[in-house]
Amino acid sequence: MVPDPRAKKRAKRPAGKKIVAKIPTKPSSDDAHEIVYFQRHAEDDENEAIPGRVFLDSCPIAVQAHIIRVLVAVATAPPKRFAGGGYWEAMKSPMNGWHEVRVDGPRRRHYRLFCRLDYEATNYSKPLLVVVAGRSKPFQTELSDADYKAVKALGNEYFKRDPRSIA
């Protein structure tokens, strides 16, 4: 009886080649994200406000619930794999790098929650989905440039510190 030649091929490994497992050294965009809220630092705001939470608290209860459901779904998906029917959108220039949760509310108002994804924060094993701020606007209108500038300024404030200022 002749041995099966395929068995020899399976058993042989090229000499000098080692199998090396890739060990993650930082959070990946493929990981589930942790939802956190940006808290202003005492040096920038003596009240240490949490703009995203203040905005959510000002929303109608049904809108709050919808936004939180979207955040949880996005964070567990993770964000780059979330297909949420227009509720989670990557923003375009001049807001590149930002994402928004979009929810329509009563009395023909749109509610927008602005978020950033953070893969560089120290002391976190998961990547962060950071709730930065929110705005609402009447149906079929646009937010002003001043609104976008204010949101971007809060985002810059968030990223200027590490460890991050998080509630």
ChimeraX commands (.cxc) that place a marker at each C-alpha (Angstrom):
marker #1 position 0.00,0.00,0.00 radius 0.5
marker #1 position 1.31,3.44,-1.00 radius 0.5
marker #1 position 0.98,6.35,1.45 radius 0.5
marker #1 position -1.27,9.20,0.41 radius 0.5
marker #1 position 0.96,11.99,-1.04 radius 0.5
marker #1 position -1.49,14.64,0.14 radius 0.5
marker #1 position -0.76,13.75,3.75 radius 0.5
marker #1 position 2.90,14.70,3.29 radius 0.5
marker #1 position 1.98,18.05,1.76 radius 0.5
marker #1 position -0.24,18.88,4.70 radius 0.5
marker #1 position 2.40,17.96,7.22 radius 0.5
marker #1 position 5.19,20.00,5.62 radius 0.5
marker #1 position 5.72,23.63,6.52 radius 0.5
marker #1 position 8.22,25.79,4.76 radius 0.5
marker #1 position 11.46,25.93,6.74 radius 0.5
marker #1 position 12.04,29.14,8.66 radius 0.5
marker #1 position 8.45,30.38,8.43 radius 0.5
marker #1 position 6.78,31.03,11.75 radius 0.5
marker #1 position 3.12,31.55,12.36 radius 0.5
marker #1 position 2.70,34.88,14.09 radius 0.5
marker #1 position -0.61,36.00,15.50 radius 0.5
marker #1 position -1.40,39.68,15.24 radius 0.5
marker #1 position -1.93,41.12,18.68 radius 0.5
marker #1 position -3.99,44.31,18.74 radius 0.5
marker #1 position -2.19,47.20,20.37 radius 0.5
marker #1 position -5.04,49.69,20.27 radius 0.5
marker #1 position -8.81,49.65,19.73 radius 0.5
marker #1 position -9.98,48.88,16.22 radius 0.5
marker #1 position -12.81,50.32,14.16 radius 0.5
marker #1 position -14.04,46.70,13.89 radius 0.5
marker #1 position -14.66,46.52,17.66 radius 0.5
marker #1 position -17.89,47.39,19.40 radius 0.5
marker #1 position -17.64,50.97,20.69 radius 0.5
marker #1 position -18.27,52.38,24.15 radius 0.5
marker #1 position -20.72,55.29,24.27 radius 0.5
marker #1 position -19.38,58.21,26.32 radius 0.5
marker #1 position -20.31,61.86,26.76 radius 0.5
marker #1 position -17.85,64.70,26.37 radius 0.5
marker #1 position -17.66,66.81,29.52 radius 0.5
marker #1 position -16.17,70.26,29.29 radius 0.5
marker #1 position -13.04,70.72,31.37 radius 0.5
marker #1 position -13.03,73.16,34.29 radius 0.5
marker #1 position -10.35,75.22,32.52 radius 0.5
marker #1 position -12.73,75.79,29.59 radius 0.5
marker #1 position -16.07,75.91,31.45 radius 0.5
marker #1 position -16.30,76.38,35.21 radius 0.5
marker #1 position -19.65,74.50,35.23 radius 0.5
marker #1 position -18.08,71.51,33.42 radius 0.5
marker #1 position -21.16,71.15,31.24 radius 0.5
marker #1 position -21.94,67.99,29.29 radius 0.5
marker #1 position -23.33,69.49,26.05 radius 0.5
marker #1 position -24.59,66.22,24.53 radius 0.5
marker #1 position -26.50,65.27,27.66 radius 0.5
marker #1 position -27.90,68.81,28.06 radius 0.5
marker #1 position -29.18,68.59,24.48 radius 0.5
marker #1 position -30.73,65.14,25.00 radius 0.5
marker #1 position -32.45,66.32,28.17 radius 0.5
marker #1 position -34.03,69.15,26.18 radius 0.5
marker #1 position -35.49,66.78,23.57 radius 0.5
marker #1 position -38.98,65.28,23.79 radius 0.5
marker #1 position -38.98,61.88,25.53 radius 0.5
marker #1 position -39.77,59.97,22.32 radius 0.5
marker #1 position -36.88,61.69,20.52 radius 0.5
marker #1 position -34.51,60.93,23.44 radius 0.5
marker #1 position -35.49,57.27,23.36 radius 0.5
marker #1 position -35.04,57.05,19.59 radius 0.5
marker #1 position -31.61,58.72,19.70 radius 0.5
marker #1 position -30.42,56.40,22.48 radius 0.5
marker #1 position -31.65,53.33,20.55 radius 0.5
marker #1 position -29.69,54.51,17.50 radius 0.5
marker #1 position -26.54,55.13,19.58 radius 0.5
marker #1 position -26.70,51.65,21.11 radius 0.5
marker #1 position -27.27,50.01,17.72 radius 0.5
marker #1 position -24.40,51.95,16.15 radius 0.5
marker #1 position -21.98,51.25,19.01 radius 0.5
marker #1 position -22.63,47.50,18.92 radius 0.5
marker #1 position -22.61,47.22,15.09 radius 0.5
marker #1 position -19.79,48.83,15.04 radius 0.5
marker #1 position -20.28,52.28,13.43 radius 0.5
marker #1 position -18.67,51.57,10.06 radius 0.5
marker #1 position -20.95,48.55,9.61 radius 0.5
marker #1 position -24.16,50.18,10.78 radius 0.5
marker #1 position -26.81,50.51,8.11 radius 0.5
marker #1 position -29.42,52.55,9.86 radius 0.5
marker #1 position -31.75,53.99,7.28 radius 0.5
marker #1 position -30.51,57.57,7.56 radius 0.5
marker #1 position -30.43,57.73,11.35 radius 0.5
marker #1 position -26.59,57.60,11.49 radius 0.5
marker #1 position -24.72,59.62,8.90 radius 0.5
marker #1 position -21.08,60.46,8.30 radius 0.5
marker #1 position -20.88,64.19,7.68 radius 0.5
marker #1 position -19.18,65.84,4.75 radius 0.5
marker #1 position -16.92,68.86,4.46 radius 0.5
marker #1 position -16.50,71.05,6.49 radius 0.5
marker #1 position -17.57,68.52,9.17 radius 0.5
marker #1 position -15.38,65.62,7.97 radius 0.5
marker #1 position -14.72,63.17,10.79 radius 0.5
marker #1 position -18.06,63.88,12.42 radius 0.5
marker #1 position -21.15,61.69,12.51 radius 0.5
marker #1 position -24.67,62.67,13.37 radius 0.5
marker #1 position -27.71,60.87,14.68 radius 0.5
marker #1 position -30.74,62.25,12.81 radius 0.5
marker #1 position -34.20,61.97,14.30 radius 0.5
marker #1 position -37.39,63.77,13.35 radius 0.5
marker #1 position -39.58,64.87,16.21 radius 0.5
marker #1 position -42.98,66.38,16.83 radius 0.5
marker #1 position -44.07,69.75,15.47 radius 0.5
marker #1 position -41.93,69.27,12.36 radius 0.5
marker #1 position -38.53,69.59,14.08 radius 0.5
marker #1 position -35.30,67.81,13.23 radius 0.5
marker #1 position -32.97,66.74,16.04 radius 0.5
marker #1 position -29.24,66.23,15.38 radius 0.5
marker #1 position -26.75,64.68,17.80 radius 0.5
marker #1 position -23.11,65.24,16.79 radius 0.5
marker #1 position -20.61,62.49,17.59 radius 0.5
marker #1 position -16.96,61.64,17.06 radius 0.5
marker #1 position -15.24,58.26,16.98 radius 0.5
marker #1 position -12.09,58.08,19.10 radius 0.5
marker #1 position -9.51,55.30,18.71 radius 0.5
marker #1 position -6.64,57.06,20.51 radius 0.5
marker #1 position -8.02,57.70,24.02 radius 0.5
marker #1 position -5.79,56.28,26.73 radius 0.5
marker #1 position -7.20,54.08,29.48 radius 0.5
marker #1 position -9.92,52.57,27.27 radius 0.5
marker #1 position -9.81,49.08,25.80 radius 0.5
marker #1 position -12.71,49.79,23.45 radius 0.5
marker #1 position -12.95,52.54,20.86 radius 0.5
marker #1 position -15.20,55.40,21.90 radius 0.5
marker #1 position -18.35,56.76,20.32 radius 0.5
marker #1 position -18.28,60.23,21.83 radius 0.5
marker #1 position -21.48,62.25,22.12 radius 0.5
marker #1 position -20.30,65.84,21.82 radius 0.5
marker #1 position -23.30,68.11,21.29 radius 0.5
marker #1 position -26.69,68.44,19.64 radius 0.5
marker #1 position -28.89,70.90,17.85 radius 0.5
marker #1 position -32.49,71.04,16.68 radius 0.5
marker #1 position -33.94,72.93,13.78 radius 0.5
marker #1 position -37.27,73.47,12.06 radius 0.5
marker #1 position -38.28,71.13,9.24 radius 0.5
marker #1 position -36.57,71.84,5.89 radius 0.5
marker #1 position -34.05,74.35,7.26 radius 0.5
marker #1 position -30.30,74.21,7.71 radius 0.5
marker #1 position -28.17,74.75,10.76 radius 0.5
marker #1 position -26.12,77.93,10.64 radius 0.5
marker #1 position -22.38,78.09,10.10 radius 0.5
marker #1 position -22.15,79.39,13.68 radius 0.5
marker #1 position -23.85,76.19,14.95 radius 0.5
marker #1 position -21.35,74.02,13.08 radius 0.5
marker #1 position -18.42,76.15,14.31 radius 0.5
marker #1 position -19.60,75.81,17.91 radius 0.5
marker #1 position -19.89,72.03,17.59 radius 0.5
marker #1 position -16.44,71.78,15.98 radius 0.5
marker #1 position -14.96,73.92,18.76 radius 0.5
marker #1 position -16.33,71.47,21.34 radius 0.5
marker #1 position -14.84,68.58,19.37 radius 0.5
marker #1 position -11.45,70.31,19.32 radius 0.5
marker #1 position -11.72,70.87,23.06 radius 0.5
marker #1 position -12.44,67.15,23.54 radius 0.5
marker #1 position -9.42,66.01,21.53 radius 0.5
marker #1 position -6.92,68.46,23.05 radius 0.5
marker #1 position -6.70,66.47,26.31 radius 0.5
marker #1 position -5.63,62.92,26.95 radius 0.5
marker #1 position -6.85,61.41,29.16 radius 0.5
marker #1 position -10.07,62.67,27.64 radius 0.5
marker #1 position -12.61,64.75,29.53 radius 0.5
marker #1 position -15.53,62.35,29.71 radius 0.5
marker #1 position -18.60,62.21,31.94 radius 0.5
marker link #1:1,2 radius 0.2
marker link #1:2,3 radius 0.2
marker link #1:3,4 radius 0.2
marker link #1:4,5 radius 0.2
marker link #1:5,6 radius 0.2
marker link #1:6,7 radius 0.2
marker link #1:7,8 radius 0.2
marker link #1:8,9 radius 0.2
marker link #1:9,10 radius 0.2
marker link #1:10,11 radius 0.2
marker link #1:11,12 radius 0.2
marker link #1:12,13 radius 0.2
marker link #1:13,14 radius 0.2
marker link #1:14,15 radius 0.2
marker link #1:15,16 radius 0.2
marker link #1:16,17 radius 0.2
marker link #1:17,18 radius 0.2
marker link #1:18,19 radius 0.2
marker link #1:19,20 radius 0.2
marker link #1:20,21 radius 0.2
marker link #1:21,22 radius 0.2
marker link #1:22,23 radius 0.2
marker link #1:23,24 radius 0.2
marker link #1:24,25 radius 0.2
marker link #1:25,26 radius 0.2
marker link #1:26,27 radius 0.2
marker link #1:27,28 radius 0.2
marker link #1:28,29 radius 0.2
marker link #1:29,30 radius 0.2
marker link #1:30,31 radius 0.2
marker link #1:31,32 radius 0.2
marker link #1:32,33 radius 0.2
marker link #1:33,34 radius 0.2
marker link #1:34,35 radius 0.2
marker link #1:35,36 radius 0.2
marker link #1:36,37 radius 0.2
marker link #1:37,38 radius 0.2
marker link #1:38,39 radius 0.2
marker link #1:39,40 radius 0.2
marker link #1:40,41 radius 0.2
marker link #1:41,42 radius 0.2
marker link #1:42,43 radius 0.2
marker link #1:43,44 radius 0.2
marker link #1:44,45 radius 0.2
marker link #1:45,46 radius 0.2
marker link #1:46,47 radius 0.2
marker link #1:47,48 radius 0.2
marker link #1:48,49 radius 0.2
marker link #1:49,50 radius 0.2
marker link #1:50,51 radius 0.2
marker link #1:51,52 radius 0.2
marker link #1:52,53 radius 0.2
marker link #1:53,54 radius 0.2
marker link #1:54,55 radius 0.2
marker link #1:55,56 radius 0.2
marker link #1:56,57 radius 0.2
marker link #1:57,58 radius 0.2
marker link #1:58,59 radius 0.2
marker link #1:59,60 radius 0.2
marker link #1:60,61 radius 0.2
marker link #1:61,62 radius 0.2
marker link #1:62,63 radius 0.2
marker link #1:63,64 radius 0.2
marker link #1:64,65 radius 0.2
marker link #1:65,66 radius 0.2
marker link #1:66,67 radius 0.2
marker link #1:67,68 radius 0.2
marker link #1:68,69 radius 0.2
marker link #1:69,70 radius 0.2
marker link #1:70,71 radius 0.2
marker link #1:71,72 radius 0.2
marker link #1:72,73 radius 0.2
marker link #1:73,74 radius 0.2
marker link #1:74,75 radius 0.2
marker link #1:75,76 radius 0.2
marker link #1:76,77 radius 0.2
marker link #1:77,78 radius 0.2
marker link #1:78,79 radius 0.2
marker link #1:79,80 radius 0.2
marker link #1:80,81 radius 0.2
marker link #1:81,82 radius 0.2
marker link #1:82,83 radius 0.2
marker link #1:83,84 radius 0.2
marker link #1:84,85 radius 0.2
marker link #1:85,86 radius 0.2
marker link #1:86,87 radius 0.2
marker link #1:87,88 radius 0.2
marker link #1:88,89 radius 0.2
marker link #1:89,90 radius 0.2
marker link #1:90,91 radius 0.2
marker link #1:91,92 radius 0.2
marker link #1:92,93 radius 0.2
marker link #1:93,94 radius 0.2
marker link #1:94,95 radius 0.2
marker link #1:95,96 radius 0.2
marker link #1:96,97 radius 0.2
marker link #1:97,98 radius 0.2
marker link #1:98,99 radius 0.2
marker link #1:99,100 radius 0.2
marker link #1:100,101 radius 0.2
marker link #1:101,102 radius 0.2
marker link #1:102,103 radius 0.2
marker link #1:103,104 radius 0.2
marker link #1:104,105 radius 0.2
marker link #1:105,106 radius 0.2
marker link #1:106,107 radius 0.2
marker link #1:107,108 radius 0.2
marker link #1:108,109 radius 0.2
marker link #1:109,110 radius 0.2
marker link #1:110,111 radius 0.2
marker link #1:111,112 radius 0.2
marker link #1:112,113 radius 0.2
marker link #1:113,114 radius 0.2
marker link #1:114,115 radius 0.2
marker link #1:115,116 radius 0.2
marker link #1:116,117 radius 0.2
marker link #1:117,118 radius 0.2
marker link #1:118,119 radius 0.2
marker link #1:119,120 radius 0.2
marker link #1:120,121 radius 0.2
marker link #1:121,122 radius 0.2
marker link #1:122,123 radius 0.2
marker link #1:123,124 radius 0.2
marker link #1:124,125 radius 0.2
marker link #1:125,126 radius 0.2
marker link #1:126,127 radius 0.2
marker link #1:127,128 radius 0.2
marker link #1:128,129 radius 0.2
marker link #1:129,130 radius 0.2
marker link #1:130,131 radius 0.2
marker link #1:131,132 radius 0.2
marker link #1:132,133 radius 0.2
marker link #1:133,134 radius 0.2
marker link #1:134,135 radius 0.2
marker link #1:135,136 radius 0.2
marker link #1:136,137 radius 0.2
marker link #1:137,138 radius 0.2
marker link #1:138,139 radius 0.2
marker link #1:139,140 radius 0.2
marker link #1:140,141 radius 0.2
marker link #1:141,142 radius 0.2
marker link #1:142,143 radius 0.2
marker link #1:143,144 radius 0.2
marker link #1:144,145 radius 0.2
marker link #1:145,146 radius 0.2
marker link #1:146,147 radius 0.2
marker link #1:147,148 radius 0.2
marker link #1:148,149 radius 0.2
marker link #1:149,150 radius 0.2
marker link #1:150,151 radius 0.2
marker link #1:151,152 radius 0.2
marker link #1:152,153 radius 0.2
marker link #1:153,154 radius 0.2
marker link #1:154,155 radius 0.2
marker link #1:155,156 radius 0.2
marker link #1:156,157 radius 0.2
marker link #1:157,158 radius 0.2
marker link #1:158,159 radius 0.2
marker link #1:159,160 radius 0.2
marker link #1:160,161 radius 0.2
marker link #1:161,162 radius 0.2
marker link #1:162,163 radius 0.2
marker link #1:163,164 radius 0.2
marker link #1:164,165 radius 0.2
marker link #1:165,166 radius 0.2
marker link #1:166,167 radius 0.2
view
